[in-house]
Amino acid sequence: ESPAMIEERQGDIKTQVVLNDGARQSMILLTGLKNIFQKQLPKMPKEYIARLVYDSRNHRSIALIRSPHKVIGGICYRPFDEQEFAEIVFCAVASTEQVKGYGSFIMNHLKDYVSGHTNVKHFLTYADNYAVGYFRKQGFTTEITLDKRKWVGYIKDYEGGTIMQCTMVPRVKYLQVQDILGIQRNAILKKIQEQSTEHVTYPGLRMPINKNGKRSIDPLEVPGIKDSGWTPEMDILSNKPRHSPYYHQMVHIVEEMQNYTHAWPFLEPVSVDDVADYYDIVKDPMDLATLEENVKADAYPTMEDFVKDTQKIFENCKLYNAEDTEYAKCAAKLERFFNEKVRAATRAKNE
């Protein structure tokens, strides 16, 4: 159970779906949300935020409230019931309440609410560079599978934003996911225990003295070892290194790059829907998601192999984009960041 769930159970916080129905309490909550969105989303015009939050026809909000009546976060969304999706318009938590898991908590509440009360099966949002990481953790992806005829022209296209989609799994209660996974894990462990003997305790052994005056025994003669399926070959395999010497450093570097402010153009493969001629020009594409998959698949025996593949991200960007474009500038900054991390990892390995 997450800390936010515990706070909710204890009555310290609660969520409430709210719309502009003219009621005094609704206006208080909507004003609290407006103030948080305006403060946490400084690039958005304040008048624009106010207009959408107070919109009584199309927009709805879910507010996170700290007892008794203080709004500390929330999501403003616009449902399109006939198209079976909703647009996440604004999402923010007060700066004093961040890093407490409230962002995921509100999103899970919203998923459960729309699943139970509306036709909505998908969420779409335009995420700015700083929000892409948050939405990815909430199950959003840049791979848009929703039929374009359902959403193009319905939601506002924000310049510089990344369109992202989340498709909800039917019958899943998102607030209970961690509990459900825990129950499933325990059920699997119980089933394994029923089939194994690892929990059985055997009596001590009497080890004979051999002709050299030493005590030794064949491992397969130890009660339970043979029944477990163990063989000497398995011991040899288990002692072989599972990954390359730089594996953990590579994983860490990729993760840091994905979280870097200027990495947003390179998080996923370039879509031909967005850039039709990209693969006519770039013959050896690379992106951070593919790089992460390669690292975890042990595709790079050495750090040099890893660096060589990563460099493709920067070289491809320079090949396709003009030097003065935002993409080229992001690539240059990410390349400097990457080189610093590689030097630091190499120094640490050699010390």
Wavefront OBJ file of the C-alpha trace (Angstrom):
o trace
v 0.000 0.000 0.000
v 1.479 3.346 -1.071
v 1.948 6.219 1.415
v -0.755 8.191 -0.425
v -3.196 5.271 -0.078
v -2.454 5.132 3.660
v -3.070 8.884 3.974
v -6.382 8.474 2.153
v -7.448 5.585 4.381
v -6.600 7.647 7.460
v -8.660 10.578 6.170
v -5.731 12.974 5.704
v -6.316 13.356 1.957
v -9.133 12.630 -0.480
v -9.964 13.038 -4.149
v -13.086 14.588 -5.610
v -14.333 14.892 -9.177
v -15.514 18.460 -9.687
v -17.082 20.522 -12.469
v -18.430 24.046 -12.685
v -22.022 23.445 -11.600
v -22.277 26.859 -9.937
v -22.146 25.436 -6.413
v -20.017 27.358 -3.899
v -17.940 24.301 -2.899
v -17.248 23.463 -6.547
v -16.024 26.994 -7.221
v -13.710 26.851 -4.195
v -12.146 23.602 -5.429
v -11.864 24.802 -9.032
v -10.207 28.024 -7.890
v -7.712 26.004 -5.852
v -6.931 23.891 -8.922
v -6.624 26.977 -11.135
v -4.095 28.518 -8.744
v -1.965 25.349 -8.682
v -2.033 24.940 -12.481
v -1.103 28.597 -12.991
v 1.811 28.337 -10.564
v 3.143 24.953 -11.702
v 2.624 25.547 -15.434
v 4.157 29.025 -15.905
v 4.433 28.699 -19.701
v 0.651 28.417 -20.022
v -1.284 31.719 -20.226
v -3.140 32.277 -16.961
v -6.319 33.330 -18.750
v -6.259 30.141 -20.825
v -5.914 27.959 -17.711
v -8.757 29.793 -15.966
v -11.056 29.486 -18.993
v -10.619 25.714 -19.267
v -10.785 24.978 -15.540
v -14.009 26.979 -15.145
v -15.508 25.644 -18.406
v -18.868 24.145 -17.441
v -19.681 22.476 -20.767
v -16.710 20.312 -21.714
v -14.073 20.122 -18.983
v -13.970 18.141 -15.756
v -11.370 17.986 -12.991
v -10.298 15.670 -10.213
v -8.901 17.450 -7.158
v -6.570 16.090 -4.488
v -7.614 17.671 -1.195
v -5.759 17.734 2.095
v -8.127 17.754 5.056
v -10.137 19.787 5.579
v -10.395 21.782 2.329
v -6.935 22.558 0.885
v -6.434 21.643 -2.791
v -2.888 20.305 -3.242
v -3.060 18.895 -6.757
v -5.267 17.652 -9.522
v -5.969 16.902 -13.157
v -8.182 18.820 -15.566
v -9.447 16.662 -18.430
v -11.895 16.762 -21.300
v -13.870 13.567 -21.997
v -14.964 12.592 -25.505
v -17.378 9.782 -24.712
v -18.370 8.973 -28.287
v -14.711 8.681 -29.320
v -13.936 6.665 -26.153
v -11.027 8.856 -25.058
v -10.280 11.787 -22.779
v -7.681 14.524 -23.143
v -5.499 15.285 -20.125
v -5.391 19.085 -20.291
v -3.544 20.057 -17.085
v -1.882 17.923 -14.420
v 0.031 19.307 -11.440
v 0.793 18.924 -7.741
v 1.661 21.834 -5.439
v 5.433 22.324 -5.124
v 5.266 21.756 -1.352
v 3.572 18.374 -1.857
v 5.761 16.822 -4.551
v 7.868 13.629 -4.368
v 5.163 11.934 -2.286
v 3.612 9.802 -5.011
v 0.580 12.063 -5.342
v 0.950 12.374 -9.134
v 0.500 8.628 -9.652
v -2.198 8.529 -6.979
v -4.359 11.160 -8.723
v -3.877 9.555 -12.137
v -4.918 6.140 -10.812
v -8.004 7.682 -9.215
v -8.884 9.281 -12.551
v -8.395 6.004 -14.444
v -10.666 4.139 -12.033
v -13.280 6.908 -12.135
v -13.570 7.188 -15.932
v -13.509 3.386 -16.330
v -16.461 3.051 -13.984
v -18.527 6.093 -14.994
v -17.843 6.845 -18.664
v -17.122 5.309 -22.065
v -13.487 6.437 -21.907
v -10.936 3.695 -22.662
v -7.940 5.841 -23.636
v -6.183 9.022 -22.545
v -4.342 11.393 -24.849
v -2.188 14.317 -23.800
v 0.394 16.715 -25.167
v 3.319 16.512 -22.739
v 6.047 19.131 -22.602
v 9.678 18.072 -22.324
v 9.582 18.007 -18.524
v 6.375 15.936 -18.277
v 7.231 13.093 -20.681
v 8.971 11.091 -17.928
v 6.004 11.430 -15.565
v 3.493 10.290 -18.165
v 5.660 7.332 -19.178
v 5.564 6.146 -15.562
v 1.745 6.370 -15.680
v 1.558 3.997 -18.655
v 1.599 6.580 -21.449
v 3.554 5.978 -24.651
v 4.460 8.020 -27.714
v 3.167 5.182 -29.911
v -0.351 6.352 -30.807
v -2.590 3.399 -31.689
v -5.932 5.192 -31.377
v -7.577 5.713 -34.772
v -6.664 9.233 -35.936
v -10.232 9.792 -37.092
v -11.283 9.634 -33.451
v -8.996 12.329 -32.098
v -7.368 14.507 -34.761
v -9.115 17.872 -34.692
v -10.696 17.205 -31.314
v -7.778 18.049 -29.037
v -5.556 21.113 -29.029
v -2.139 20.720 -30.653
v 0.462 22.325 -28.366
v 3.592 23.513 -30.168
v 6.680 21.714 -28.870
v 4.591 19.127 -27.006
v 4.822 15.362 -27.429
v 1.552 13.546 -28.087
v 1.204 10.544 -25.751
v -1.437 7.855 -25.271
v -2.498 5.582 -22.418
v -4.884 2.690 -23.052
v -6.510 1.337 -19.912
v -6.737 -2.397 -19.267
v -10.376 -3.515 -18.890
v -11.528 -4.570 -15.408
v -8.263 -3.441 -13.768
v -8.629 -1.313 -10.643
v -5.540 0.860 -10.893
v -5.565 1.881 -7.241
v -5.349 -1.810 -6.328
v -2.650 -2.829 -8.809
v 0.131 -3.114 -6.203
v -2.086 -5.210 -3.910
v -3.127 -7.448 -6.819
v 0.488 -7.965 -7.902
v 1.420 -8.827 -4.300
v -1.348 -11.458 -4.112
v -0.282 -12.938 -7.457
v 3.360 -13.034 -6.375
v 2.483 -14.841 -3.134
v 0.312 -17.326 -5.046
v 3.201 -18.109 -7.404
v 5.655 -18.524 -4.516
v 3.192 -20.856 -2.768
v 2.839 -22.960 -5.920
v 6.621 -23.136 -6.287
v 6.946 -24.244 -2.670
v 4.438 -27.048 -3.263
v 6.618 -28.406 -6.071
v 10.043 -27.861 -4.497
v 11.909 -29.161 -1.472
v 13.950 -26.033 -0.748
v 11.984 -25.414 2.456
v 12.689 -28.928 3.796
v 15.290 -29.146 6.593
v 17.427 -32.294 6.593
v 19.438 -33.716 9.517
v 23.185 -33.027 9.741
v 25.726 -35.075 7.786
v 28.460 -37.465 8.873
v 31.356 -36.845 6.527
v 33.908 -39.698 6.276
v 37.647 -39.036 6.340
v 39.305 -39.942 3.024
v 42.772 -41.442 2.546
v 44.348 -37.965 2.630
v 42.895 -37.369 6.073
v 40.361 -34.843 4.789
v 36.603 -34.874 5.049
v 34.776 -34.654 1.728
v 31.497 -35.723 0.177
v 30.016 -35.802 -3.298
v 27.455 -32.956 -3.427
v 24.963 -35.302 -5.104
v 25.047 -37.513 -1.989
v 23.756 -34.640 0.166
v 20.053 -35.319 0.870
v 17.837 -33.107 -1.248
v 20.504 -31.964 -3.723
v 19.801 -34.615 -6.357
v 16.028 -34.254 -5.929
v 16.309 -30.520 -6.557
v 17.642 -31.182 -10.072
v 21.081 -29.692 -9.403
v 24.046 -30.866 -11.503
v 27.738 -29.860 -11.430
v 27.280 -28.231 -14.850
v 24.762 -25.831 -13.324
v 27.378 -24.687 -10.822
v 29.779 -23.866 -13.648
v 27.100 -21.897 -15.488
v 26.037 -19.974 -12.392
v 29.602 -18.794 -11.813
v 29.945 -17.366 -15.308
v 29.575 -13.567 -15.415
v 26.028 -12.688 -16.536
v 26.858 -9.309 -18.029
v 29.763 -7.369 -19.428
v 31.999 -5.597 -16.873
v 30.430 -2.228 -17.778
v 26.814 -3.444 -17.834
v 25.618 -1.583 -14.735
v 27.388 1.619 -15.776
v 25.705 1.409 -19.209
v 22.269 0.925 -17.642
v 22.849 3.907 -15.360
v 24.088 6.147 -18.186
v 21.061 5.353 -20.378
v 18.712 6.069 -17.474
v 20.406 9.407 -16.771
v 20.214 10.336 -20.451
v 16.490 9.500 -20.584
v 15.881 11.817 -17.639
v 18.049 14.617 -19.056
v 16.121 17.799 -19.905
v 17.276 17.967 -23.536
v 16.804 14.257 -24.348
v 13.126 14.514 -25.325
v 13.654 14.307 -29.147
v 15.587 11.046 -28.784
v 13.506 9.033 -26.298
v 11.766 6.882 -28.927
v 12.349 5.895 -32.588
v 11.415 8.591 -35.102
v 7.897 8.001 -36.443
v 7.436 7.987 -40.222
v 4.017 9.542 -39.608
v 5.784 12.615 -38.237
v 8.857 12.635 -40.503
v 8.100 10.822 -43.758
v 11.575 10.917 -45.336
v 13.633 10.314 -42.179
v 14.595 6.720 -42.978
v 15.438 7.626 -46.575
v 18.228 9.815 -45.220
v 19.147 8.071 -41.955
v 20.147 4.487 -42.740
v 21.341 3.409 -39.289
v 18.840 4.884 -36.790
v 19.259 4.850 -33.022
v 17.291 6.204 -30.066
v 17.386 5.884 -26.269
v 14.615 3.272 -26.050
v 16.446 1.020 -28.542
v 19.748 1.691 -26.780
v 18.181 0.621 -23.468
v 16.884 -2.615 -25.033
v 20.323 -3.367 -26.482
v 22.069 -2.801 -23.146
v 19.654 -5.099 -21.309
v 20.121 -7.725 -24.035
v 23.927 -7.608 -23.480
v 24.528 -6.368 -27.018
v 27.608 -4.366 -25.959
v 30.565 -6.472 -24.726
v 32.689 -3.345 -24.211
v 32.162 0.311 -23.348
v 33.567 1.181 -26.784
v 30.737 -0.749 -28.471
v 28.194 1.087 -26.325
v 29.704 4.502 -27.100
v 29.817 3.725 -30.829
v 26.096 2.923 -30.950
v 25.142 5.893 -28.778
v 27.056 8.259 -31.068
v 24.642 7.313 -33.848
v 21.930 9.300 -32.044
v 23.957 12.502 -32.307
v 25.371 11.838 -35.786
v 21.941 11.025 -37.225
v 20.471 14.184 -35.723
v 23.232 16.314 -37.251
v 22.782 14.536 -40.585
v 19.048 15.199 -40.804
v 18.662 18.551 -39.018
v 20.211 21.938 -39.698
v 22.760 23.157 -37.161
v 20.569 26.009 -35.896
v 17.483 23.846 -35.204
v 16.254 22.995 -31.722
v 16.875 19.294 -32.416
v 20.531 19.860 -33.303
v 21.030 21.999 -30.199
v 19.462 19.291 -28.023
v 21.740 16.690 -29.622
v 24.848 18.778 -28.888
v 23.861 19.230 -25.240
v 22.980 15.559 -24.805
v 26.271 14.518 -26.431
v 28.281 16.641 -23.975
v 26.248 15.190 -21.098
v 26.844 11.653 -22.399
v 30.599 12.135 -22.782
v 30.856 13.417 -19.206
v 29.023 10.344 -17.904
v 31.206 7.950 -19.906
v 34.403 9.589 -18.621
v 33.120 9.394 -15.043
v 32.148 5.716 -15.440
v 35.533 4.839 -16.946
v 37.416 6.621 -14.151
v 35.347 4.860 -11.486
v 35.987 1.476 -13.110
v 39.738 2.038 -13.224
v 40.082 3.240 -9.626
l 1 2 3 4 5 6 7 8 9 10 11 12 13 14 15 16 17 18 19 20 21 22 23 24 25 26 27 28 29 30 31 32 33 34 35 36 37 38 39 40 41 42 43 44 45 46 47 48 49 50 51 52 53 54 55 56 57 58 59 60 61 62 63 64 65 66 67 68 69 70 71 72 73 74 75 76 77 78 79 80 81 82 83 84 85 86 87 88 89 90 91 92 93 94 95 96 97 98 99 100 101 102 103 104 105 106 107 108 109 110 111 112 113 114 115 116 117 118 119 120 121 122 123 124 125 126 127 128 129 130 131 132 133 134 135 136 137 138 139 140 141 142 143 144 145 146 147 148 149 150 151 152 153 154 155 156 157 158 159 160 161 162 163 164 165 166 167 168 169 170 171 172 173 174 175 176 177 178 179 180 181 182 183 184 185 186 187 188 189 190 191 192 193 194 195 196 197 198 199 200 201 202 203 204 205 206 207 208 209 210 211 212 213 214 215 216 217 218 219 220 221 222 223 224 225 226 227 228 229 230 231 232 233 234 235 236 237 238 239 240 241 242 243 244 245 246 247 248 249 250 251 252 253 254 255 256 257 258 259 260 261 262 263 264 265 266 267 268 269 270 271 272 273 274 275 276 277 278 279 280 281 282 283 284 285 286 287 288 289 290 291 292 293 294 295 296 297 298 299 300 301 302 303 304 305 306 307 308 309 310 311 312 313 314 315 316 317 318 319 320 321 322 323 324 325 326 327 328 329 330 331 332 333 334 335 336 337 338 339 340 341 342 343 344 345 346 347 348 349 350 351
